[in-house]
Amino acid sequence: MEPLKQTWRFLKWRFGLSHDKNEAEVIIDSISKGIEFRGVNVWVLVFAVFLASIGLNVNSTAVIIGAMLISPLMGPIMGIGLGLGIFDFDLVKSAAKNLAIMVVVSLTASSLYFLLSPLNQAQSELLSRTAPTIWDVLIALFGGLAGIVASASKEKGNVIPGVAIATALMPPLCAAGFGLARGDLLFFSGAFYLFCINAVFISVSTFLVVRLLKLPARSYPDPRIGRRIRNGITVIVLVTILPSMYIAYLTVRKVVFEQRVAEFVRDEFRFDGALVLAQRTDYENNSLDITLIGKRIPQKTLDELKGKRSHYSLADLDIHVHQGLGDTTVPLDVDRIKSQITEDLLSRNEAMLSDKDKTIAALQDELSTYRKNIVPVKDIAEEMKTLNENLLELSIYNTVSFNVAKNESDTVMTALGKFKSRPSRKETERLTTWLKTRTHADTLRFIITN
């Protein structure tokens, strides 16, 4: 039993929250202040909405992150969880009211922006917030847990900004505003659902941690009210989480389908004299379009390949093979081939441009380093001639010196000087010291060539 007790004491000491927990009243007061929505908070929210909307509109991740960091939306959401946890129903009502106003203001401001914006195409940052899955639920849950635990501690560190970025309350609201501005209710519902997921699970996380920390209750209601609260939270959680689980299921099915198709094409469509020019997978219609280039493949061979679909769990896959490049007797679908070639070229060009950008950046760094190491020999020679008028020539360059005994190399600044008459040893030492100072060299070797 003693080892078990020691283990329990160790775990309690290591994972316990009590040793650096703030005073209960300080925690409650800090979260309660965050629910206020007037004055500065109103303008900060409006500015954050416009920032996030612009970021979504131009597909700028950095701008979207900035908007998430300054948004005050998390305050009322944590306030609801706190109020439920300490049975302060006035706090719950106030937080819920302020949150509702914030949501209306956010939707109004973002809709207004997207109505006026000339950029009306849904970019990837917008589209990524319209199909929430169970992973978004987990992000909101663990993000909310981190947020309330940090809020309850004396040393909050940089957790709160990280939670604001991870849970992303502002971008889904602005994406919902885009849906309203464009009259796309499906787009609106997907984005607003993601916001609801984040709001619900941040609030639930706050409730759980508040109950775990045993913060003092503001009132002591009938036990039946406590059960109603718990039952209500359970219902809300289930209603919120079930659609995301279904969407996640559909997403996983699509990814698995595309992976199996890619594996099927990679393994089976190998021919002598013919190559796969392009492939297009359609999950909704369970179909695969393949364009071949080069030698024409007999239909019998293609039928045999189709017979192998079941090996990849693709028995019902509808395969369409397009070929004719290299066989003038077969009419060409020129538009399809042009489109597929263009897509392939664009993809390759993007990769090549990325590699070139990296190469250019590396060369610029090397050039910058080289310029820093260039020694102004002409200026130094003219200055040195004022110190010794017998100077005829001066060369300065970096040399690599290798010590055989120590098996190590070093870079040494080397200067070669030619004089009308050889300077004395004392004069040589003086010129060496001056050169070392003038060139800012750690070590310098001065050699008289005459």
Sequence and secondary structure as in RCSB ss.txt:
>XXXX:A:sequence
MEPLKQTWRFLKWRFGLSHDKNEAEVIIDSISKGIEFRGVNVWVLVFAVFLASIGLNVNSTAVIIGAMLISPLMG
PIMGIGLGLGIFDFDLVKSAAKNLAIMVVVSLTASSLYFLLSPLNQAQSELLSRTAPTIWDVLIALFGGLAGIVA
SASKEKGNVIPGVAIATALMPPLCAAGFGLARGDLLFFSGAFYLFCINAVFISVSTFLVVRLLKLPARSYPDPRI
GRRIRNGITVIVLVTILPSMYIAYLTVRKVVFEQRVAEFVRDEFRFDGALVLAQRTDYENNSLDITLIGKRIPQK
TLDELKGKRSHYSLADLDIHVHQGLGDTTVPLDVDRIKSQITEDLLSRNEAMLSDKDKTIAALQDELSTYRKNIV
PVKDIAEEMKTLNENLLELSIYNTVSFNVAKNESDTVMTALGKFKSRPSRKETERLTTWLKTRTHADTLRFIITN
>XXXX:A:secstr
 HHHHHHHHHHHHHH SSTTB  HHHHHHHHHHTT  STHHHHHHHHHHHHHHHHHHHT HHHHHHHHHH  THH
HHHHHHHHHHTT HHHHHHHHHHHHHHHHHHHHHHHHHHHH S  S  HHHHTTSS  HHHHHHHHHHHHHHHHH
HTBS  TTHHHHHHHHH  HHHHHHHHHHHHHT HHHHHHHHHHHHHHHHHHHHHHHHHHHHHT   S    HHH
HHHHHHHHHHHHHHHHHHHHHHHHHHHHHHHHHHHHHHHHHHH  BTTEEEEEEEEETTTTEEEEEEEES   HH
HHHHHHTTGGGGT TT EEEEEEEET TTS   HHHHHHHHHHHHHHHHHHHHHHHHHHHHHHHHHHHHHHHH  
 HHHHHHHHHHH TTEEEEEEEEEEEEETTTTEEEEEEEEEEEESS   HHHHHHHHHHHHHHHT SSEEEEE  
